[in-house]
Amino acid sequence: MSFVEADQIYSFKFKHILRHVQEQHAKSLLDVGAGDSFLGLSLLPNIKDYVAVESDPERAGSLRKDGLRVLEGVFPSIEVHGTYDLVLLSQVMPKDVSRYEDFLGRTWNLVSDGGELVVVTFVSDSVKYNKMFSILSDFGEVKTEGLVIEDSVFESEEVGNYINQLKCMFVRRV
Ligand SMILES: C[S@@+](CC[C@H](N)C(=O)[O-])C[C@H]1O[C@@H](n2cnc3c(N)ncnc32)[C@H](O)[C@@H]1O
């Protein structure tokens, strides 16, 4: 693989997302609630436009220090211009379900034509999961994928359980 150094990637979740970015030939990615630099740095050599949105000043500073483009502030209040091939919401949905509509709606507006919104979320809370699914279904066909474990490094029971509860949801803007 040219830009995904899979063997060096410790996080199974990101490995999964990276593979998806590669398959989609995405050239721009908005990573809402990026957290750390792992995904951005893994993508940098090949993706033209990676932008992290991060509300935590310390994390934002650290992303910036690693050379990544950062919009520091709270989404969706923060102004984000343009559209992206992929917009990623990985474990960043608000706690309050009543905010889902606005949060996902604002995110959807940032997806370019032919692009995709990717939501990575826990499935353990079915009320929240079903609400997300229902809102995303209004945008288009929702595809879901579990994060299947295929790497022996991640076979520990603890991580296995954790990963098995995470699901990726994809909606393409057609
Ligand atoms: C649970 S971490 C997830 C990090 C990474 N996306 C992942 O999947 O591992 C959530 C991150 O999003 C940031 N965050 C949470 N809500 C946010 C919001 N509304 N706008 C911007 N950043 C947010 C937090 O500061 C934190 O760094």
The ligand as an SDF file (V2000), in Angstrom:
LIG
                    3D

 27 29  0  0  0  0  0  0  0  0999 V2000
  -13.6480   10.5490   21.6990 C   0  0  0  0  0  0  0  0  0  0  0  0
  -12.5100   11.6040   20.8910 S   0  0  0  0  0  0  0  0  0  0  0  0
  -12.4610   10.8440   19.2800 C   0  0  0  0  0  0  0  0  0  0  0  0
  -11.2000   11.1840   18.5560 C   0  0  0  0  0  0  0  0  0  0  0  0
  -11.0660   10.5230   17.2010 C   0  0  0  0  0  0  0  0  0  0  0  0
  -12.0200   11.0690   16.2570 N   0  0  0  0  0  0  0  0  0  0  0  0
  -11.2560    9.0270   17.3170 C   0  0  0  0  0  0  0  0  0  0  0  0
  -12.1480    8.4730   16.6840 O   0  0  0  0  0  0  0  0  0  0  0  0
  -10.4720    8.3980   18.0500 O   0  0  0  0  0  0  0  0  0  0  0  0
  -13.4840   13.0450   20.5680 C   0  0  0  0  0  0  0  0  0  0  0  0
  -12.6300   14.2350   20.1540 C   0  0  0  0  0  0  0  0  0  0  0  0
  -13.4710   15.2040   19.5530 O   0  0  0  0  0  0  0  0  0  0  0  0
  -13.3320   16.4580   20.2000 C   0  0  0  0  0  0  0  0  0  0  0  0
  -14.6860   17.0480   20.1540 N   0  0  0  0  0  0  0  0  0  0  0  0
  -15.7760   16.6130   20.8390 C   0  0  0  0  0  0  0  0  0  0  0  0
  -16.8730   17.3180   20.4780 N   0  0  0  0  0  0  0  0  0  0  0  0
  -16.4460   18.2180   19.5620 C   0  0  0  0  0  0  0  0  0  0  0  0
  -17.1070   19.2320   18.8090 C   0  0  0  0  0  0  0  0  0  0  0  0
  -18.4190   19.4530   18.9570 N   0  0  0  0  0  0  0  0  0  0  0  0
  -16.3950   19.9740   17.9430 N   0  0  0  0  0  0  0  0  0  0  0  0
  -15.0630   19.7520   17.7980 C   0  0  0  0  0  0  0  0  0  0  0  0
  -14.3680   18.8070   18.4670 N   0  0  0  0  0  0  0  0  0  0  0  0
  -15.0610   18.0460   19.3400 C   0  0  0  0  0  0  0  0  0  0  0  0
  -12.8050   16.1340   21.5880 C   0  0  0  0  0  0  0  0  0  0  0  0
  -12.0440   17.2000   22.1140 O   0  0  0  0  0  0  0  0  0  0  0  0
  -11.9410   14.9100   21.3060 C   0  0  0  0  0  0  0  0  0  0  0  0
  -10.6470   15.2670   20.9290 O   0  0  0  0  0  0  0  0  0  0  0  0
  1  2  1  0
  2  3  1  0
  2 10  1  0
  3  4  1  0
  4  5  1  0
  5  6  1  0
  5  7  1  0
  7  8  2  0
  7  9  1  0
 10 11  1  0
 11 12  1  0
 11 26  1  0
 12 13  1  0
 13 14  1  0
 13 24  1  0
 14 15  1  0
 14 23  1  0
 15 16  2  0
 16 17  1  0
 17 18  1  0
 17 23  2  0
 18 19  1  0
 18 20  2  0
 20 21  1  0
 21 22  2  0
 22 23  1  0
 24 25  1  0
 24 26  1  0
 26 27  1  0
M  CHG  2   2   1   9  -1
M  END
$$$$
